[in-house]
Amino acid sequence: METQERQENREHLHIFVNRRKFEEGDGVRPEMTGAEIAALVGVPADNAVIREESPEKREIAVDQKVHIKSGEHFLVTRKKVEGGHVGRAD
């Protein structure tokens, strides 16, 4: 049986990804993969670089499971940024 304190912590589980707050209603769970963290900010797993910023700085693989602690910060960037200017057809 869970203690009341542990249950309250789970109810208020939240993380920050690229400085945006995400909560359980957004898909945050006590254990997540790097790909699931990247998906919170819309970055596909095959193009994601995930870094934990707190409590320690480290890179997280897309298939690596992470035990989430409320208030942790993550940074998700893209391996490749594709874009450019599309010219008008004359």
Backbone bond lengths (Angstrom), bond angles and torsions (degrees), N, CA, C in turn:
res aa  C-N    CA-C-N  psi(-1)  N-CA   C-N-CA  omega(-1)  CA-C   N-CA-C  phi
1 M - - - 1.456 - - 1.531 109.45 -
2 E 1.329 116.38 136.40 1.458 120.18 -178.55 1.524 111.09 -78.71
3 T 1.320 114.83 146.83 1.457 118.50 174.44 1.514 108.27 -74.91
4 Q 1.319 115.54 158.80 1.464 120.01 -179.25 1.527 110.61 -62.20
5 E 1.343 117.32 -39.04 1.468 121.21 -179.87 1.526 110.99 -62.10
6 R 1.322 116.43 -44.91 1.466 120.38 -179.90 1.526 110.30 -64.18
7 Q 1.324 117.40 -40.84 1.460 121.21 179.57 1.532 110.15 -64.74
8 E 1.332 118.06 -41.31 1.461 121.01 178.63 1.520 110.92 -63.94
9 N 1.346 117.48 -40.10 1.463 120.72 177.79 1.521 110.58 -61.48
10 R 1.336 116.92 -40.81 1.461 120.26 179.38 1.522 110.81 -65.45
11 E 1.314 117.12 -39.03 1.458 120.19 -178.53 1.524 111.73 -64.98
12 H 1.310 117.13 -27.14 1.458 121.10 -176.67 1.524 112.12 -108.31
13 L 1.319 117.55 23.04 1.455 122.37 -177.99 1.528 109.90 -64.42
14 H 1.322 116.00 125.50 1.462 120.84 177.17 1.530 108.93 -149.80
15 I 1.325 115.22 154.17 1.463 122.35 175.53 1.520 108.34 -136.54
16 F 1.307 115.39 167.19 1.460 121.66 175.28 1.522 107.98 -116.29
17 V 1.313 116.73 127.89 1.453 122.58 176.43 1.518 106.55 -123.81
18 N 1.318 116.52 120.36 1.475 122.04 -176.31 1.529 110.90 52.25
19 R 1.330 114.49 41.48 1.468 124.01 177.24 1.531 114.40 70.56
20 R 1.323 117.81 7.20 1.465 121.84 176.33 1.519 109.14 -102.64
21 K 1.320 116.27 137.58 1.461 121.23 -178.00 1.523 110.05 -85.45
22 F 1.336 115.93 133.86 1.461 123.12 176.68 1.516 108.33 -128.13
23 E 1.332 115.60 138.86 1.455 121.58 -178.63 1.521 110.21 -120.95
24 E 1.324 116.23 -179.00 1.461 120.38 -178.54 1.520 112.32 -55.88
25 G 1.308 118.09 -37.01 1.460 121.30 178.03 1.518 112.90 -63.95
26 D 1.327 116.47 -20.04 1.467 121.96 177.96 1.531 111.68 -91.02
27 G 1.336 116.72 -7.57 1.456 119.93 179.84 1.517 114.99 117.03
28 V 1.322 117.91 4.15 1.468 120.84 178.81 1.527 108.92 -74.23
29 R 1.333 115.16 131.67 1.468 121.26 179.94 1.528 109.07 -129.87
30 P 1.323 118.47 164.47 1.475 120.76 -178.90 1.529 113.73 -60.34
31 E 1.329 117.38 -25.12 1.460 121.45 175.91 1.524 107.89 -135.46
32 M 1.323 116.52 128.15 1.465 121.72 -177.55 1.518 109.79 -138.12
33 T 1.335 116.01 155.26 1.462 120.42 173.33 1.530 108.22 -91.21
34 G 1.325 115.16 164.69 1.460 119.48 175.36 1.522 111.12 -58.17
35 A 1.335 116.90 -38.42 1.470 120.88 179.49 1.525 111.30 -62.60
36 E 1.322 117.14 -39.06 1.466 120.56 179.44 1.526 111.03 -68.12
37 I 1.313 117.05 -36.31 1.467 120.77 176.70 1.526 109.24 -65.87
38 A 1.332 117.54 -44.59 1.468 121.62 178.94 1.526 111.38 -61.88
39 A 1.323 116.90 -36.96 1.468 120.95 -178.96 1.524 111.80 -63.36
40 L 1.321 117.71 -27.24 1.472 119.92 178.86 1.525 111.57 -59.70
41 V 1.337 116.75 -31.37 1.471 120.18 179.97 1.523 112.04 -107.96
42 G 1.343 116.24 14.32 1.459 120.44 172.83 1.517 115.78 77.05
43 V 1.320 118.27 22.37 1.463 120.91 178.50 1.529 107.99 -100.38
44 P 1.342 118.15 121.17 1.465 120.79 179.43 1.529 111.39 -61.85
45 A 1.323 116.34 143.04 1.465 121.55 -176.68 1.524 112.75 -56.26
46 D 1.336 117.51 -37.25 1.464 119.96 -177.13 1.527 113.37 -71.58
47 N 1.330 117.14 -7.96 1.459 121.06 -179.34 1.534 111.83 -124.19
48 A 1.338 116.57 12.84 1.463 119.68 -171.92 1.521 112.99 -101.74
49 V 1.323 114.30 142.78 1.459 123.19 167.76 1.522 104.80 -119.85
50 I 1.339 116.59 118.47 1.460 121.19 -175.18 1.518 108.69 -112.76
51 R 1.326 115.57 129.72 1.465 120.57 178.54 1.519 108.80 -127.77
52 E 1.321 114.94 135.82 1.461 120.20 171.29 1.523 106.49 -85.95
53 E 1.312 117.08 130.57 1.460 121.14 -177.80 1.521 111.78 -101.89
54 S 1.322 118.07 -23.07 1.461 121.28 178.76 1.515 108.68 -148.31
55 P 1.284 121.82 145.18 1.462 126.70 4.42 1.523 113.58 -77.31
56 E 1.344 118.20 -15.85 1.468 120.61 176.85 1.518 108.54 -132.20
57 K 1.311 116.57 154.77 1.459 119.98 178.83 1.514 109.27 -89.67
58 R 1.340 116.23 124.03 1.464 121.47 177.49 1.515 108.99 -160.28
59 E 1.319 115.48 154.01 1.464 120.54 176.16 1.525 108.96 -86.85
60 I 1.328 115.78 144.14 1.460 122.40 -178.97 1.522 107.93 -118.67
61 A 1.324 116.44 127.65 1.471 120.78 177.35 1.525 109.53 -71.24
62 V 1.325 116.31 153.69 1.472 119.62 -177.64 1.519 112.37 -61.55
63 D 1.343 117.70 -30.27 1.466 120.29 -179.34 1.530 113.24 -98.41
64 Q 1.326 116.51 5.01 1.465 121.13 -179.90 1.522 110.67 -80.87
65 K 1.330 117.23 134.13 1.461 121.72 177.09 1.519 109.61 -87.70
66 V 1.328 115.02 137.18 1.458 121.85 -178.33 1.523 108.26 -123.54
67 H 1.326 116.56 133.05 1.462 120.71 173.32 1.524 106.89 -81.96
68 I 1.305 116.31 116.10 1.463 121.94 -173.91 1.523 110.64 -83.11
69 K 1.330 114.44 131.85 1.458 121.48 173.00 1.523 106.86 -113.60
70 S 1.297 116.02 135.07 1.453 120.79 -177.64 1.525 111.11 -55.06
71 G 1.323 115.62 133.24 1.457 121.32 177.35 1.516 115.04 91.83
72 E 1.346 117.96 -1.12 1.465 119.79 179.80 1.522 110.77 -66.24
73 H 1.329 115.35 153.54 1.461 122.09 179.28 1.521 109.93 -115.29
74 F 1.334 115.47 135.74 1.456 122.52 177.84 1.525 108.97 -129.42
75 L 1.322 115.93 150.74 1.455 122.30 175.67 1.527 107.42 -121.94
76 V 1.322 116.62 125.34 1.461 121.39 178.87 1.522 107.98 -118.26
77 T 1.330 115.85 124.35 1.460 120.93 176.75 1.524 108.32 -126.30
78 R 1.314 115.25 170.85 1.465 120.91 179.62 1.524 109.64 -98.39
79 K 1.333 116.24 141.27 1.468 120.54 175.02 1.518 110.07 -65.23
80 K 1.332 114.43 -44.02 1.462 120.96 179.90 1.510 108.20 -126.67
81 V 1.313 114.98 136.49 1.458 119.78 174.46 1.502 106.42 -110.85
82 E 1.315 115.28 117.40 1.452 120.04 179.96 1.520 108.95 -107.03
83 G 1.266 114.99 141.65 1.449 119.36 179.53 1.502 108.75 172.84
84 G 1.256 114.21 -170.87 1.448 118.69 179.60 1.516 109.99 147.63
85 H 1.275 113.99 -176.09 1.453 120.66 -178.33 1.526 109.28 -97.09
86 V 1.276 115.60 130.70 1.471 120.26 176.86 1.528 106.44 -99.61
87 G 1.322 114.76 119.54 1.466 119.57 -179.07 1.515 111.71 -73.54
88 R 1.319 115.01 157.25 1.473 120.48 177.18 1.513 109.84 -77.84
89 A 1.287 114.85 143.01 1.471 119.21 173.84 1.514 107.68 -80.43
90 D 1.303 115.84 128.62 1.495 119.46 -179.59 1.500 111.33 -90.37
